[in-house]
Amino acid sequence: MASEDNNIINRRVGLRGLTCRLIEGWALLGGVLTLVVVAVQTLSVITGAFGHPLPGDFELTELGIAVAAFAFLPYCQITDANVTADIFTSGLSRRGQAILALLSAIIALVFASVMAWRTWLGAQNQFEYDYQTAILQIPIGYAFIAIVVSLILVAAAAVITLIESYEDVVHPSRNVYH
């Protein structure tokens, strides 16, 4: 699957290709963040065994995993790795599958746009009211900003998949992306 995903991304050029590379890099940063959270938890367990756990380790886990999970969403959209009910769609024609992909791209675009807007407003509230984690006093708004970036990238990925799905609907025999 990973080599198939890379082939899908590598076939895109120009602005689409640049956006795909940005999305891929963002997902890799999400993976690095996940590894950092695992390292912090491991260190906390080891130091906790000696009576000195890391203070605020659960706060770092909450923020880190939330940001990382959102960082993976654009990659899932651009590589068509979202959960689908293939049992219902496998019998459809190529054009029928392309129409469903087009509809799902529209839904993803609307969802990501609304979520980015509302999450941005939430981030402003987090900073306005100075919400911080209890132990480490980390401003929660910074996590919101990273999540907004992820949602904007989901919207960009949805635009790309919408264009490609539309091309598949109009010219199903020229399906070069899937």
N, CA, C and O of each residue as an XYZ file, in Angstrom:
712
protein
N       0.825     -1.192      0.000
C       0.000      0.000      0.000
C       0.864      1.248      0.000
O       0.542      2.218     -0.686
N       1.965      1.244      0.762
C       2.804      2.441      0.839
C       3.401      2.782     -0.522
O       3.439      3.955     -0.894
N       3.870      1.783     -1.273
C       4.439      2.077     -2.585
C       3.353      2.551     -3.542
O       3.615      3.393     -4.401
N       2.131      2.021     -3.408
C       1.013      2.492     -4.227
C       0.691      3.946     -3.892
O       0.432      4.741     -4.796
N       0.702      4.306     -2.609
C       0.464      5.690     -2.194
C       1.528      6.607     -2.770
O       1.211      7.691     -3.260
N       2.800      6.185     -2.716
C       3.874      7.001     -3.263
C       3.723      7.182     -4.761
O       4.006      8.261     -5.283
N       3.280      6.140     -5.467
C       3.062      6.259     -6.899
C       1.969      7.269     -7.200
O       2.088      8.048     -8.146
N       0.906      7.263     -6.408
C      -0.173      8.231     -6.601
C       0.364      9.639     -6.395
O       0.089     10.530     -7.198
N       1.118      9.846     -5.340
C       1.660     11.168     -5.043
C       2.698     11.577     -6.081
O       2.706     12.730     -6.511
N       3.567     10.669     -6.492
C       4.641     11.007     -7.421
C       4.135     11.328     -8.815
O       4.844     11.993     -9.571
N       2.940     10.887     -9.192
C       2.400     11.192    -10.510
C       1.863     12.609    -10.606
O       1.637     13.105    -11.710
N       1.661     13.248     -9.519
C       1.130     14.603     -9.517
C       2.273     15.596     -9.682
O       3.315     15.469     -9.039
N       2.071     16.583    -10.547
C       3.106     17.580    -10.832
C       2.535     18.976    -10.618
O       1.338     19.143    -10.382
N       3.404     19.966    -10.705
C       2.969     21.347    -10.567
C       2.476     21.639     -9.163
O       3.017     21.137     -8.178
N       1.437     22.461     -9.091
C       0.882     22.850     -7.798
C       0.300     21.633     -7.063
O       0.411     21.529     -5.841
N      -0.315     20.723     -7.812
C      -0.820     19.486     -7.179
C       0.322     18.712     -6.536
O       0.215     18.248     -5.401
N       1.410     18.580     -7.276
C       2.561     17.843     -6.755
C       3.164     18.507     -5.531
O       3.520     17.836     -4.562
N       3.278     19.828     -5.576
C       3.816     20.572     -4.436
C       2.918     20.398     -3.213
O       3.407     20.184     -2.104
N       1.623     20.490     -3.415
C       0.675     20.309     -2.315
C       0.782     18.898     -1.745
O       0.736     18.706     -0.530
N       0.921     17.927     -2.617
C       1.061     16.536     -2.152
C       2.332     16.342     -1.342
O       2.319     15.639     -0.331
N       3.428     16.954     -1.769
C       4.677     16.838     -1.013
C       4.540     17.506      0.357
O       5.036     16.991      1.358
N       3.868     18.648      0.392
C       3.630     19.343      1.662
C       2.795     18.469      2.594
O       3.089     18.362      3.785
N       1.763     17.852      2.051
C       0.898     16.968      2.841
C       1.679     15.765      3.342
O       1.525     15.349      4.491
N       2.510     15.213      2.484
C       3.320     14.063      2.889
C       4.288     14.456      4.011
O       4.459     13.707      4.973
N       4.914     15.617      3.891
C       5.822     16.097      4.941
C       5.094     16.350      6.254
O       5.617     16.056      7.329
N       3.872     16.901      6.160
C       3.071     17.161      7.362
C       2.729     15.846      8.064
O       2.781     15.761      9.291
N       2.383     14.830      7.286
C       2.081     13.520      7.871
C       3.326     12.927      8.530
O       3.237     12.318      9.595
N       4.483     13.106      7.896
C       5.723     12.616      8.505
C       6.007     13.331      9.827
O       6.472     12.709     10.782
N       5.728     14.637      9.881
C       5.876     15.362     11.145
C       4.919     14.800     12.202
O       5.270     14.706     13.378
N       3.719     14.431     11.776
C       2.774     13.793     12.695
C       3.327     12.477     13.215
O       3.147     12.142     14.386
N       3.997     11.734     12.349
C       4.622     10.481     12.773
C       5.753     10.713     13.754
O       5.888      9.986     14.738
N       6.568     11.730     13.489
C       7.654     12.081     14.416
C       7.075     12.496     15.763
O       7.591     12.101     16.808
N       6.014     13.286     15.746
C       5.370     13.707     16.988
C       4.847     12.498     17.771
O       4.957     12.450     18.996
N       4.287     11.540     17.066
C       3.813     10.319     17.720
C       4.979      9.575     18.385
O       4.849      9.080     19.505
N       6.106      9.504     17.693
C       7.283      8.849     18.277
C       7.790      9.603     19.497
O       8.230      8.984     20.466
N       7.735     10.927     19.463
C       8.145     11.725     20.621
C       7.228     11.433     21.803
O       7.696     11.287     22.932
N       5.927     11.349     21.547
C       4.977     11.031     22.627
C       5.287      9.654     23.208
O       5.259      9.475     24.426
N       5.579      8.693     22.359
C       5.928      7.347     22.835
C       7.200      7.417     23.683
O       7.280      6.774     24.730
N       8.182      8.184     23.244
C       9.435      8.311     24.005
C       9.178      8.961     25.369
O       9.728      8.527     26.381
N       8.341      9.999     25.389
C       8.020     10.663     26.661
C       7.313      9.689     27.591
O       7.626      9.629     28.780
N       6.378      8.938     27.070
C       5.655      7.971     27.904
C       6.587      6.880     28.417
O       6.493      6.467     29.573
N       7.481      6.419     27.558
C       8.444      5.401     27.966
C       9.347      5.930     29.071
O       9.587      5.255     30.073
N       9.837      7.133     28.876
C      10.689      7.756     29.889
C       9.925      7.959     31.194
O      10.479      7.767     32.276
N       8.660      8.343     31.094
C       7.854      8.550     32.295
C       7.636      7.245     33.055
O       7.658      7.227     34.286
N       7.428      6.165     32.327
C       7.242      4.859     32.979
C       8.540      4.437     33.662
O       8.527      3.947     34.791
N       9.652      4.630     32.971
C      10.944      4.231     33.554
C      11.254      5.068     34.795
O      11.630      4.522     35.832
N      11.099      6.376     34.696
C      11.382      7.227     35.857
C      10.336      7.032     36.949
O      10.634      7.182     38.134
N       9.112      6.696     36.548
C       8.062      6.415     37.534
C       8.354      5.176     38.340
O       7.970      5.081     39.505
N       9.035      4.218     37.724
C       9.400      3.003     38.446
C      10.352      3.307     39.598
O      10.452      2.536     40.552
N      11.046      4.430     39.501
C      11.961      4.846     40.560
C      11.362      5.958     41.419
O      12.065      6.616     42.186
N      10.054      6.153     41.276
C       9.356      7.118     42.117
C       9.368      8.554     41.623
O       8.952      9.457     42.350
N       9.836      8.784     40.403
C       9.905     10.154     39.881
C       9.356     10.224     38.455
O      10.119     10.444     37.514
N       8.042     10.039     38.282
C       7.491     10.128     36.915
C       7.604     11.559     36.387
O       7.708     12.516     37.154
N       7.582     11.679     35.076
C       7.652     13.013     34.466
C       6.353     13.766     34.752
O       5.267     13.245     34.498
N       6.455     14.965     35.269
C       5.229     15.737     35.517
C       4.602     16.172     34.193
O       5.296     16.626     33.284
N       3.296     16.028     34.103
C       2.567     16.474     32.918
C       2.685     15.574     31.711
O       2.373     15.992     30.596
N       3.133     14.338     31.914
C       3.294     13.452     30.758
C       1.973     13.201     30.048
O       1.945     13.088     28.822
N       0.887     13.114     30.790
C      -0.411     12.886     30.157
C      -0.870     14.122     29.382
O      -1.592     13.994     28.393
N      -0.465     15.301     29.812
C      -0.799     16.520     29.068
C      -0.094     16.531     27.716
O      -0.686     16.873     26.692
N       1.169     16.152     27.732
C       1.919     16.078     26.479
C       1.329     15.023     25.554
O       1.289     15.205     24.337
N       0.872     13.916     26.139
C       0.250     12.856     25.347
C      -1.045     13.347     24.711
O      -1.276     13.134     23.521
N      -1.879     13.997     25.496
C      -3.154     14.493     24.969
C      -2.939     15.461     23.806
O      -3.531     15.303     22.738
N      -2.097     16.450     24.020
C      -1.848     17.447     22.984
C      -1.141     16.828     21.777
O      -1.524     17.077     20.633
N      -0.117     16.030     22.032
C       0.673     15.450     20.949
C      -0.120     14.516     20.066
O      -0.030     14.597     18.841
N      -0.893     13.634     20.662
C      -1.665     12.676     19.862
C      -2.801     13.375     19.125
O      -3.125     12.997     18.000
N      -3.409     14.385     19.735
C      -4.463     15.141     19.038
C      -3.894     15.801     17.781
O      -4.480     15.709     16.703
N      -2.760     16.460     17.930
C      -2.137     17.125     16.780
C      -1.698     16.095     15.738
O      -1.911     16.297     14.543
N      -1.088     14.998     16.182
C      -0.609     13.967     15.250
C      -1.760     13.332     14.479
O      -1.653     13.117     13.272
N      -2.855     13.032     15.163
C      -3.991     12.399     14.486
C      -4.521     13.296     13.376
O      -4.830     12.818     12.285
N      -4.628     14.586     13.646
C      -5.093     15.511     12.607
C      -4.065     15.651     11.486
O      -4.440     15.893     10.339
N      -2.777     15.504     11.796
C      -1.735     15.615     10.772
C      -1.822     14.493      9.742
O      -1.364     14.649      8.610
N      -2.408     13.367     10.130
C      -2.522     12.240      9.198
C      -3.718     12.366      8.260
O      -3.738     11.726      7.208
N      -4.707     13.168      8.613
C      -5.935     13.266      7.814
C      -5.704     13.748      6.380
O      -6.293     13.177      5.461
N      -4.871     14.777      6.142
C      -4.668     15.190      4.744
C      -4.051     14.075      3.891
O      -4.401     13.912      2.723
N      -3.138     13.317      4.485
C      -2.510     12.216      3.749
C      -3.541     11.141      3.405
O      -3.527     10.583      2.307
N      -4.427     10.860      4.347
C      -5.494      9.886      4.073
C      -6.371     10.359      2.923
O      -6.771      9.555      2.081
N      -6.673     11.645      2.875
C      -7.514     12.174      1.806
C      -6.801     12.112      0.461
O      -7.392     11.682     -0.531
N      -5.554     12.531      0.413
C      -4.843     12.635     -0.864
C      -4.484     11.264     -1.439
O      -4.349     11.122     -2.654
N      -4.330     10.258     -0.579
C      -3.977      8.911     -1.050
C      -5.188      7.988     -1.124
O      -5.049      6.792     -1.378
N      -6.370      8.544     -0.904
C      -7.611      7.760     -0.942
C      -7.553      6.611      0.063
O      -7.959      5.488     -0.238
N      -7.047      6.905      1.251
C      -6.877      5.882      2.282
C      -7.954      5.958      3.361
O      -7.835      5.312      4.402
N      -8.990      6.735      3.120
C     -10.081      6.783      4.081
C     -10.864      5.480      4.045
O     -10.825      4.751      3.054
N     -11.559      5.197      5.106
C     -12.347      3.978      5.201
C     -13.492      4.041      4.197
O     -14.217      5.034      4.126
N     -13.643      2.981      3.431
C     -14.733      2.908      2.452
C     -15.439      1.572      2.583
O     -14.905      0.622      3.155
N     -16.641      1.515      2.047
C     -17.412      0.276      2.044
C     -17.283     -0.363      0.662
O     -18.214     -0.325     -0.141
N     -16.118     -0.947      0.401
C     -15.842     -1.517     -0.916
C     -16.814     -2.626     -1.300
O     -17.047     -2.868     -2.484
N     -17.374     -3.290     -0.314
C     -18.308     -4.367     -0.620
C     -19.527     -3.843     -1.391
O     -20.132     -4.571     -2.178
N     -19.875     -2.585     -1.159
C     -21.018     -1.988     -1.846
C     -20.620     -1.311     -3.151
O     -21.445     -1.195     -4.058
N     -19.391     -0.870     -3.262
C     -18.981     -0.107     -4.443
C     -18.211     -0.915     -5.473
O     -18.045     -0.463     -6.606
N     -17.739     -2.097     -5.109
C     -16.902     -2.870     -6.032
C     -17.658     -3.296     -7.286
O     -17.040     -3.511     -8.329
N     -18.957     -3.421     -7.208
C     -19.740     -3.818     -8.380
C     -20.117     -2.661     -9.281
O     -20.699     -2.866    -10.346
N     -19.794     -1.454     -8.869
C     -20.127     -0.288     -9.690
C     -19.171     -0.144    -10.864
O     -18.046     -0.641    -10.838
N     -19.640      0.543    -11.884
C     -18.771      0.841    -13.021
C     -17.695      1.822    -12.583
O     -17.759      2.405    -11.500
N     -16.720      1.987    -13.438
C     -15.641      2.935    -13.154
C     -16.199      4.344    -12.972
O     -15.772      5.073    -12.077
N     -17.142      4.720    -13.812
C     -17.764      6.043    -13.706
C     -18.565      6.150    -12.409
O     -18.529      7.194    -11.759
N     -19.277      5.110    -12.021
C     -20.040      5.116    -10.767
C     -19.136      5.296     -9.563
O     -19.455      6.045     -8.640
N     -18.013      4.608     -9.579
C     -17.050      4.770     -8.490
C     -16.473      6.185     -8.485
O     -16.242      6.763     -7.423
N     -16.242      6.737     -9.671
C     -15.717      8.100     -9.763
C     -16.736      9.118     -9.242
O     -16.363     10.106     -8.609
N     -18.014      8.875     -9.508
C     -19.060      9.774     -8.998
C     -19.086      9.738     -7.476
O     -19.192     10.781     -6.833
N     -18.991      8.542     -6.896
C     -18.945      8.439     -5.433
C     -17.696      9.117     -4.863
O     -17.757      9.763     -3.817
N     -16.570      8.969     -5.552
C     -15.339      9.629     -5.112
C     -15.490     11.149     -5.184
O     -15.003     11.872     -4.315
N     -16.168     11.624     -6.225
C     -16.430     13.059     -6.367
C     -17.302     13.561     -5.216
O     -17.022     14.607     -4.630
N     -18.345     12.824     -4.899
C     -19.224     13.214     -3.790
C     -18.477     13.198     -2.457
O     -18.658     14.090     -1.627
N     -17.653     12.198     -2.259
C     -16.902     12.145     -0.998
C     -15.882     13.273     -0.914
O     -15.619     13.776      0.178
N     -15.300     13.682     -2.039
C     -14.365     14.807     -2.042
C     -15.091     16.107     -1.706
O     -14.552     16.954     -0.994
N     -16.309     16.267     -2.214
C     -17.108     17.458     -1.895
C     -17.420     17.491     -0.402
O     -17.290     18.530      0.246
N     -17.830     16.352      0.133
C     -18.135     16.270      1.574
C     -16.883     16.573      2.395
O     -16.949     17.307      3.380
N     -15.747     16.011      1.993
C     -14.496     16.252      2.722
C     -14.114     17.731      2.668
O     -13.646     18.292      3.659
N     -14.316     18.357      1.515
C     -13.989     19.781      1.383
C     -14.869     20.628      2.293
O     -14.373     21.515      2.989
N     -16.162     20.362      2.291
C     -17.077     21.126      3.145
C     -16.741     20.874      4.616
O     -16.644     21.818      5.399
N     -16.568     19.632      4.984
C     -16.252     19.275      6.365
C     -14.964     19.953      6.823
O     -14.932     20.572      7.886
N     -13.903     19.838      6.026
C     -12.610     20.401      6.417
C     -12.677     21.929      6.505
O     -12.076     22.530      7.396
N     -13.398     22.542      5.592
C     -13.511     24.003      5.602
C     -14.253     24.498      6.841
O     -13.808     25.434      7.507
N     -15.376     23.870      7.144
C     -16.153     24.268      8.325
C     -15.353     23.996      9.598
O     -15.319     24.830     10.503
N     -14.717     22.839      9.665
C     -13.926     22.500     10.857
C     -12.732     23.441     11.020
O     -12.403     23.821     12.144
N     -12.075     23.825      9.917
C     -10.942     24.753     10.016
C     -11.418     26.105     10.540
O     -10.777     26.704     11.404
N     -12.521     26.571     10.024
C     -13.077     27.855     10.459
C     -13.426     27.820     11.946
O     -13.029     28.706     12.703
N     -14.171     26.792     12.358
C     -14.613     26.715     13.753
C     -13.436     26.447     14.699
O     -13.415     26.960     15.818
N     -12.475     25.662     14.265
C     -11.312     25.387     15.103
C     -10.453     26.638     15.241
O      -9.869     26.872     16.299
N     -10.369     27.445     14.183
C      -9.644     28.708     14.280
C     -10.306     29.622     15.319
O      -9.626     30.250     16.130
N     -11.630     29.684     15.280
C     -12.344     30.481     16.285
C     -12.095     29.917     17.684
O     -11.946     30.674     18.643
N     -12.050     28.600     17.797
C     -11.744     27.971     19.082
C     -10.342     28.305     19.552
O     -10.119     28.524     20.743
N      -9.391     28.345     18.620
C      -8.015     28.705     18.983
C      -7.960     30.129     19.520
O      -7.269     30.404     20.501
N      -8.686     31.025     18.877
C      -8.721     32.408     19.357
C      -9.273     32.469     20.778
O      -8.761     33.210     21.618
N     -10.317     31.690     21.044
C     -10.869     31.641     22.402
C      -9.866     31.076     23.399
O      -9.766     31.566     24.524
N      -9.133     30.064     23.001
C      -8.142     29.458     23.891
C      -7.105     30.485     24.323
O      -6.710     30.529     25.488
N      -6.665     31.312     23.373
C      -5.683     32.346     23.694
C      -6.314     33.503     24.464
O      -5.720     34.038     25.401
N      -7.521     33.879     24.059
C      -8.208     35.000     24.712
C      -8.435     34.733     26.199
O      -8.266     35.621     27.034
N      -8.818     33.498     26.517
C      -9.091     33.154     27.918
C      -7.889     32.509     28.607
O      -7.983     32.060     29.749
N      -6.755     32.470     27.898
C      -5.498     31.968     28.449
C      -5.624     30.552     29.004
O      -5.145     30.254     30.098
N      -6.288     29.672     28.216
C      -6.390     28.271     28.630
C      -5.029     27.606     28.512
O      -4.352     27.718     27.490
N      -4.637     26.907     29.582
C      -3.358     26.228     29.629
C      -3.547     24.858     30.260
O      -4.533     24.599     30.950
N      -2.577     23.988     30.005
C      -2.620     22.703     30.682
C      -2.361     22.936     32.166
O      -1.708     23.911     32.539
N      -2.864     22.059     32.998
C      -2.833     22.272     34.450
C      -1.428     22.204     35.042
O      -1.078     23.019     35.896
N      -0.636     21.262     34.607
C       0.655     21.044     35.258
C       1.782     21.811     34.553
O       2.540     22.531     35.202
N       1.890     21.659     33.248
C       3.002     22.275     32.520
C       2.700     23.692     32.042
O       3.594     24.387     31.559
N       1.456     24.120     32.172
C       1.063     25.480     31.775
C       1.324     25.751     30.287
O       1.712     26.860     29.917
N       1.115     24.751     29.444
C       1.267     24.916     27.999
C      -0.021     25.526     27.458
O      -1.100     24.991     27.710
N       0.064     26.638     26.717
C      -1.146     27.212     26.120
C      -1.771     26.235     25.120
O      -1.117     25.810     24.167
N      -3.017     25.890     25.339
C      -3.696     24.892     24.514
C      -3.929     25.402     23.094
O      -4.049     24.604     22.165
N      -3.992     26.699     22.919
C      -4.240     27.280     21.603
C      -3.221     26.874     20.555
O      -3.548     26.818     19.370
N      -1.987     26.590     20.970
C      -0.969     26.185     19.992
C      -1.343     24.857     19.327
O      -1.096     24.671     18.136
N      -1.927     23.953     20.078
C      -2.381     22.697     19.482
C      -3.494     22.973     18.472
O      -3.556     22.341     17.417
N      -4.368     23.917     18.803
C      -5.450     24.273     17.894
C      -4.899     24.806     16.569
O      -5.432     24.496     15.504
N      -3.838     25.602     16.637
C      -3.258     26.166     15.414
C      -2.733     25.045     14.513
O      -2.963     25.061     13.304
N      -2.036     24.083     15.095
C      -1.533     22.953     14.301
C      -2.691     22.162     13.701
O      -2.597     21.684     12.570
N      -3.773     22.023     14.444
C      -4.937     21.303     13.932
C      -5.592     22.084     12.795
O      -6.059     21.483     11.828
N      -5.633     23.409     12.896
C      -6.178     24.232     11.807
C      -5.336     24.041     10.541
O      -5.887     23.914      9.447
N      -4.020     24.020     10.681
C      -3.152     23.774      9.520
C      -3.495     22.431      8.894
O      -3.589     22.321      7.671
N      -3.682     21.415      9.720
C      -4.052     20.085      9.202
C      -5.377     20.145      8.446
O      -5.508     19.551      7.375
N      -6.347     20.850      8.989
C      -7.659     20.936      8.344
C      -7.590     21.715      7.040
O      -8.294     21.383      6.086
N      -6.760     22.738      6.984
C      -6.566     23.464      5.720
C      -5.936     22.538      4.686
O      -6.306     22.570      3.512
N      -4.986     21.715      5.119
C      -4.375     20.752      4.208
C      -5.379     19.674      3.771
O      -5.320     19.198      2.637
N      -6.296     19.290      4.667
C      -7.358     18.353      4.263
C      -8.208     18.997      3.173
O      -8.557     18.345      2.189
N      -8.541     20.275      3.347
C      -9.336     20.984      2.339
C      -8.579     21.046      1.008
O      -9.172     20.840     -0.051
N      -7.281     21.327      1.058
C      -6.477     21.362     -0.167
C      -6.445     19.979     -0.828
O      -6.565     19.863     -2.047
N      -6.284     18.941     -0.015
C      -6.292     17.578     -0.549
C      -7.654     17.251     -1.148
O      -7.736     16.582     -2.178
N      -8.719     17.719     -0.510
C     -10.065     17.473     -1.030
C     -10.277     18.172     -2.371
O     -10.944     17.635     -3.255
N      -9.714     19.363     -2.519
C      -9.816     20.062     -3.807
C      -9.110     19.244     -4.889
O      -9.637     19.078     -5.989
N      -7.928     18.739     -4.578
C      -7.189     17.926     -5.550
C      -7.974     16.667     -5.896
O      -8.132     16.339     -7.072
N      -8.467     15.964     -4.885
C      -9.209     14.731     -5.171
C     -10.536     15.035     -5.861
O     -11.026     14.215     -6.637
N     -11.123     16.197     -5.590
C     -12.352     16.595     -6.283
C     -12.063     16.803     -7.769
O     -12.808     16.317     -8.619
N     -10.995     17.515     -8.081
C     -10.620     17.745     -9.483
C     -10.335     16.420    -10.182
O     -10.804     16.183    -11.295
N      -9.568     15.567     -9.525
C      -9.212     14.282    -10.136
C     -10.434     13.383    -10.290
O     -10.555     12.670    -11.287
N     -11.335     13.408     -9.320
C     -12.551     12.605     -9.424
C     -13.443     13.127    -10.540
O     -14.058     12.346    -11.266
N     -13.515     14.445    -10.676
C     -14.292     15.032    -11.770
C     -13.712     14.585    -13.119
O     -14.452     14.214    -14.030
N     -12.385     14.626    -13.231
C     -11.730     14.164    -14.460
C     -12.049     12.693    -14.715
O     -12.230     12.293    -15.865
N     -12.119     11.888    -13.661
C     -12.471     10.478    -13.804
C     -13.926     10.297    -14.241
O     -14.232      9.374    -14.997
N     -14.816     11.160    -13.777
C     -16.222     11.077    -14.183
C     -16.350     11.422    -15.656
O     -17.063     10.744    -16.396
N     -15.664     12.471    -16.087
C     -15.760     12.929    -17.470
C     -15.027     11.987    -18.413
O     -15.509     11.705    -19.510
N     -13.866     11.498    -17.993
C     -13.040     10.613    -18.827
C     -12.628      9.389    -18.019
O     -11.477      9.304    -17.591
N     -13.536      8.435    -17.798
C     -13.204      7.292    -16.927
C     -12.063      6.423    -17.463
O     -11.418      5.724    -16.682
N     -11.803      6.445    -18.742
C     -10.741      5.608    -19.294
C      -9.356      6.211    -19.080
O      -8.354      5.515    -19.246
N      -9.281      7.498    -18.713
C      -7.995      8.159    -18.479
C      -7.662      8.224    -16.998
O      -6.999      9.163    -16.555
N      -8.100      7.263    -16.243
C      -7.905      7.239    -14.796
C      -6.421      7.028    -14.493
O      -5.948      5.892    -14.503
N      -5.681      8.110    -14.224
C      -4.254      8.007    -13.987
C      -3.879      8.169    -12.533
O      -2.722      7.963    -12.170
N      -4.826      8.532    -11.695
C      -4.501      8.809    -10.283
C      -4.831      7.666     -9.364
O      -4.247      7.578     -8.284
N      -5.740      6.780     -9.733
C      -6.190      5.727     -8.812
C      -5.870      4.362     -9.371
O      -6.171      3.350     -8.738
